[in-house]
Amino acid sequence: MNVVTKTITMGDGRQITIETGKLAKQADGSVVVRMGNTMLLATVCAAKDALPGTDFMPLSVEYKEKYGAAGRFPGGFTRREGRASDYEILIARLIDRALRPLFPDDFHAEVFVNVNLISADGVDMPDGLAGLAASAALAVSDIPFNGPISEVRIGRINGEYLVNPTFAQMEEADLDVIVAATIDNIMMVEGEMKEVSEAELLEAIRIAHEAIKVQCQAQIELMKAVGKTEKRTYNHEEHDEELKKEIWEKTYDKVYAVASACNADKHSRIENFEAVKTEYIESLDPEVAEEKADLINKYYHDVEKEAMRRSILDEGKRLDGRKTNEIRHIWSEIDYLPGAHGSAVFTRGETQSLTTVTLGTKMDEKIIDEALIQGKERFLLHYNFPPFSTGEARPQRGVGRREIGHGNLAFRALKPMLPADYPYVVRVVSDILESNGSSSMATVCAGTLALMDAGVQIKKPVSGIAMGLISENKGQNYAILSDILGDEAHLGDMDFKVTGTRDGITATQMDIKVDGLSFEILENALKQAREGRMHILDKIQETIAEPRADLKPHAPRIVVMFIPKDLIGAVIGPGGKIIQNIQAETGAVIAIDEIGEQGRIEIASANKESLDSAVAKIRGIVAIPEVGETYSAKVKSIMPYGAFVEFMPGKEGLLHISELKWERVESMEQSGLKEGDMVNVKLLDIDEKTGKFKLSHKALLPRPPREERPKRD
């Protein structure tokens, strides 16, 4: 067994080790990455050849956290790991986005990357090591890959930037960003922050890149140590240079004319591009056209890409005729759906989101049960991307990874602006009805509008924008594009999404597809993005300037009460009897939590009378009886010597026969009281030893003159 290990010492003295040659040796490449007691096993396998007709990179990335790694059982009936959670999908996407651009353009064999958390103690965060593990597994394999890369998390705690901080440290962070890069170039950025400046985000990226350079160098040394500097040979593409030359000669000028015609309608542009290709195909012998169909499509795609890029770089003409920093026409509307608690339509160009807000109670919280993270989430954001939004005729088959990723970006953008200790569980749902460029940013804008329409008192409105880049000569000549179209994202060199308020950035997601992207270009892109965000914020606030002062009439009302911890049982009652009775009698929904030395009670109802009644009943239970106070009591039972009455919820006392009237009452039958009657009583005393209550009705009646008082026997 030939085990090779490399050690990376971080700036704070912690060490990361990369080990290969011990586990999973039949995979094309496998490593174990360890920091403290956190260990990840990463494996990679690639098919020996590409499937016929494949003209893309068929990469599959999976990230799984084993419950046994943290000494826990999975939930559910089967008690075993199931499909990937949203969190695992999000981490897999981060790895995928960093690796995918670095495989050779002509390499089309299926590649499977699996990263598994196999040990954890809950101190170090494993997701910040996942990219390093995946890249190291590729480094020790013979799979062609233009890496290595690595990923690190940057957190800022009390103004200090930390590389791969611990779970405990991240609880105090105001910036949480994962950065992926090669030794030379930034490849991917994603994270959330609490209104930081563009300069602060750039500083985080710079610090991350310095740490990544060290980790990439360690992988290069590991690759040399195991003798994998030479990668496998392959031939996944067959070319016809004469055909390629002919297509460029006969179609480029026509395609360039379409690209620079400044047609704002997406489907018209597609038809015009297709018409050029169809015209060329019809000029060929039908048998040749059928035989060379795949190559024709590939070469024509390259013509389209170059024509679009040249039109922008040489003439400053975008496909729809806008200037590079120009935002498409925006219109928006709120309160569009009368049945929702809040709703909005946000349309920017040919991208449209219909978004709803639903307000719920504690019963609607999302339960989080990951291997390392457990808890509840009170803010939910779901993003849906149906095929009709792009005019595609195909069925909709559940939620895909892309939808989870886009929804998470919008979630991160809006969550910091929710009011602290908000009593409602909030669900935002964005349904994309049209899409041509950055529907996730439309979701952020529509989400802001819908939240304000619902009367959620968000701290500040949030807007988002997607930026693009067309560059050549390693960034010597470039154009930064604001509010990119779908084609500009697909054919360009960068997709950079930024969200924030007027005071700072709340979330970002960036994917870079070229070498040599300088920090100067990033800085200029962030500056141009801020200008675009401010323009969009102005448009949002033209529709609604601030949150509504109140909720919609049909939205649930919630009252939050805090009571001493030792009174929680009194509200719940034996077997939940009291709280169930209150809910049945009032129609309100009641939830109780224990927080430290207090009990937190949420009472919710869409009916004010129902809400007030439930609040009154609970206040009655938790109120402390006060000597000298008057109470309205209900007769619970009649005894020969008096009546037992409930003068507060859960509080009963004896109203003795001698305390009914100033006159002598010979019997309880003579008193006229019966079960269910209401009678006012005064609390005269509480016995210190027994806790029994001394009640009186006659103390509330006028005292008769002395001569009228009954004589003693």
Secondary structure, 3 states (H helix, E strand, C coil): CCCEEEEEECCCCCEEEEEECCCCCCCCEEEEEEECCEEEEEEEEECCCCCCCCCCCCEEEEEEECHHHHCCCCCCCCCCCCCCCHHHHHHHHHHHHHHHHHCCCCCCCCEEEEEEEEECCCCECHHHHHHHHHHHHHHCCCCCCCCCCEEEEEEEECCEEEECCEHHHHCCCCEEEEEEECCCCEEEEEEEEEEECHHHHHHHHHHHHHHHHHHHHHHHHHHHHCCCCCCCCCCCCCCCHHHHHHHHHHHHHHHHHHHCCCCCCHHHHHHHHHHHHHHHHHCCCHHHHHHCHHHHHHHHHHHHHHHHHHHHHHHCCCCCCCCCCCCCCEEEEECCCCCCCEEEEEEECCEEEEEEEEEECHHHCEEEECCCCEEEECEEEEEECCHHHHCCCCCCCCCCHHHHHHHHHHHHHHHHHCCCCCCCEEEEEEEEEECCCCHHHHHHHHHHHHHHHCCCCCCCCCEEEEEEEEEECCCCEEEEEECCCHHHHHHCCEEEEEEEECCEEEEEEEEECCCCCCHHHHHHHHHHHHHHHHHHHHHHHHHCCCCCCCCCCCCCEEEEEEEEHHHHHHHHCHHHHHHHHHHHHHCCEEEEEEECCEEEEEEEECCHHHHHHHHHHHHHHHCCCCCCCEEEEEEEEEECCEEEEEEECCEEEEEEHHHCCCCCCCCHHHHCCCCCCEEEEEEEEECCCCCCEEEECHHHCCCCCHHHCCCCC
